[in-house]
Amino acid sequence: MAGHSKWSKIKRKKAVNDAKRGAQFTKLIREITVAAREGGGNPDFNPRLRLAVDTAKAASMPLDNIERAIKKGTGELEGVNYEEITYEGYGPNGIALFIETLTDNQNRTVADLRHTLGKHNGSLGTSGSVAWQFERKGQVFLDAATHSEDAVLEAALEAGGEDVARDGDEFVVTTDATSFHTVQDGLREAGLTISEAELTMIPTNEVAVEGKDAEKLLRLLDALDDLDDVQKVHTNADIDETALAEA
């Protein structure tokens, strides 16, 4: 199985600064609202909402913001009706892109995506053009400085995890999407502390991207991520670590 997205890793680190944090809050509020609309306002009975709330808390979002977003989703407060739409496309040199959006204006979203992709030597593709290159998986991150590999591996496999890998200063537990929450519960029951968790699209095969090509791709991914309607961008690129360090 391919490793977890290096773009995902650098994006999580970038979210620490205030400008990125504000944009992250906007995206998280949309996700909480839609999750509550689709599955109800109780995280105990709504796995998607539980994940969204946990992610928001990990990002230090105030509890009042979380509660308001839930109430907008359940209809207790007036809110915007967001639609979930995925788009597929290509970056420089044909790198595959799978883009998840939440939007209240599809025409605006498409226009923004076309403009951003075109500006960075990319293009939108047709439905199904790249989706076959990705699999929906859960990934759970744990601090390698405070957990032993043996403890993480044992707990993850016992809970039904598919894979455990060391990536720099963290362990990454990969799960099937359907067992994502079960594995998290198992890790916590084993006394382990989860740093972060997400449902993501993992490429079945990665394409190495280095040097100037990597820098161009990172600029595109960053620009896409800055679009208000874009929730997540997934790529099959194995981005050179040197380019990541300079991003």
N, C-alpha and C positions, 0 to 999 in steps of 0.2 A: 504494500500500500504506500502511496506517496505520502510524504511528510506534510504537516500542516502548513498552511499558506504563510510564506515569509511576508507577504504584503499585509496579511492580517496582524502579524506580530508588530511590524513597524507602525501600523495604524493605531494599535492599542497604545503604544508608547507615545505617539504624537498627541493623543487625546488628553494627555496630562496638562498641556498648556491651556490657558483660559479661553483663548479664541476657539480652539478645537473642542473644549469642554462644552461651550455654549451650543455649538452645532450638534454635538453628541446628545445633549439634553433634548434638543428639538426632535431628533430622530427617535430617541427612546420614548418620548411622550407619545409620538405617533404610534409606535409599536404597542405600548401599553393600552392606548385607546382602542386600537383595532383588536388586540387580544381580548380585551374585556367585552367588546361588542360581539365577537364571534363565539366566545365560550363562557361568558359570565364574569362577574366581578370578584369572585372568590378564588385566589391563587391556589388554594388547597385542592380545588376541583377543576382547575384550568391550567394544565401544564405550560401552555404558551405564555399565559399571564405570569405564572410563577417565574419563568425564565426572565421575562421582561422586567419584572419587579426586582429580582435578584441582581440583574445587570445594572439597573438604575441605582440600586443601593450601593453596589460596588463602585459606581462612578460618582458617589457622594451626592446624588440628587436628593434634595429636601423631600421629606415624607409628604408634605402638603402638595407638592407638585405631582407626586405619584398618585395620591388619592384623588386629586382633581382629574387627572388623566383617566383613571378608572371610572369615575362618575360620568365623564363625557362619553366613554365607551358604552356604559350601561344605560345612558339616556337620562341620568339624574341631573346632569348639567348639559347645556347646549354645546355642541361641538361640531367640528367639520367631519364630513363623511369621506374617509379615505378609502381608496381602492388599491388592492394589491395587484401589481402587474410586474412580470419579469421580462427583461429584454436580453437579447443575445447579440454579441457583436465581436469585433476584432480590433486589437490594438496594433501598434507598429509590427511589421513582419508577420502579420497573421496570428498574433497571440490571441487565444480565446478569452472572451469576457462574458461572464454571466452576471447580470445586473438585477438586483431586487429593489423595487421601488414601492412606496406608499404615496399615492397622489390623489388630489381632489380635482386635477385638471390634466387629463391624459395628453391633450394637445401640447400643453406647456412642457410636460415631461419629455415627450418625444423630441420637441424642438430643441430643448436644452441638451439632450443626449446627442442629437445629431451635430449640433454646433460644437460641443466639447470634443466629441470623437473626431470630427473633421479637422479641428484645430490641431489635434495631436496625431495626425496620420492614422486615424482609426475609422471605423465605419460600423453602422448597425447591420446586423444580419437578420435572416428570417427565423421564425420560430422553429426550434429544433436544430438549428445550424451548429450550435456548440454544446447544447445541454447534455448530449450523449457523452461528453468528455468529463462529466462531473458526477459525483455521488453525494447524496445528502447524508451527512454524518454529524454526530455530536463530538465535541472536543472539550476536555476538562483540563485546566492548567493548575499545576501545583508547584510551589516554590521548592527548587532542588536543594536549597541551603538548609531547609528545615525538615526535609523528608528524605528517607533513604530509598534508593531505587527498589530494593527488595520489598519494603513495606508497601510502596505504591503499586508495584507489579502484583503482589499477592492480593491486595485489596481490590484492585481493578479487575483482575481475572475472576476473583470470587464473585464480584458483583455483576459480571457479564460483559466487561469491557473487551474490545477487540484487539487493542494494541496499546503498548506503552513505549514512549520514546523520550530520550533526553534531548532537549533543544536548548543549549546554552545554560541559562540559569533556571530553567524550569522543566518539569516533566509534563508531557502531553499524553493524556489518556484519550484514545479514540473509541467511540462507541457507535453502534447502530442507532439511527435516529429514534427508533421506537423504545430503546432501552436507555436513552440519554439520562432521564431523571432517576431511573432505578440505579444506575451506576453512581451517580452523584450521591444518592442516599447511602449506598454501600460504602463509599469512600469516607463519608462523614461518620458513619457508624463504626468504622475502623479507627476513628480518631484522627483522620487526616483533614487538613484545612485546604479548601479549594480557593485558589486565587481568583479564578474567572472561569466561565463556561459559556459555550456558544453552540448553536446549531449552524452548520456551515456547509458549503459545497466544496468537496475535495476533488481535485483533478485525478483521474485514473492514471494519467501519464503526464509528467511535467516536461516542459521545454526549457532548456537552459538559455538564459538571457544575460548578457554580460556587457560591460563597458558602456559606450554611448547609448546602445539600444536599451540597456537596463535603466539608464537615467531618463531616457525619453518615456519609457513605459511607466516609471514611477511618477513622472509629472502628469501623465494622463490619469493614472489611478487616483492621484491626489485631487486632480481637478474634478473627476467624477464623484469622488467622495464628498467634495465640497458642495455639490448640488443638493438643495434642500429635499428634493423628492427621493433621492437615492439613499436606500437603507444600507445595502451591502454590495460590494463589488468583488467578484471572485475571478481568479485568473489561473490558467494552467502554467504560468511562468515560474520557473525556478530562478529567482532573481539573485544575481551575484551579490555576495555579502559586502563587497567594497562599495557598491552603489547604495546599498541599504545604509551603510554607516554614514554616507555623505548626505542621505536624504533628510 
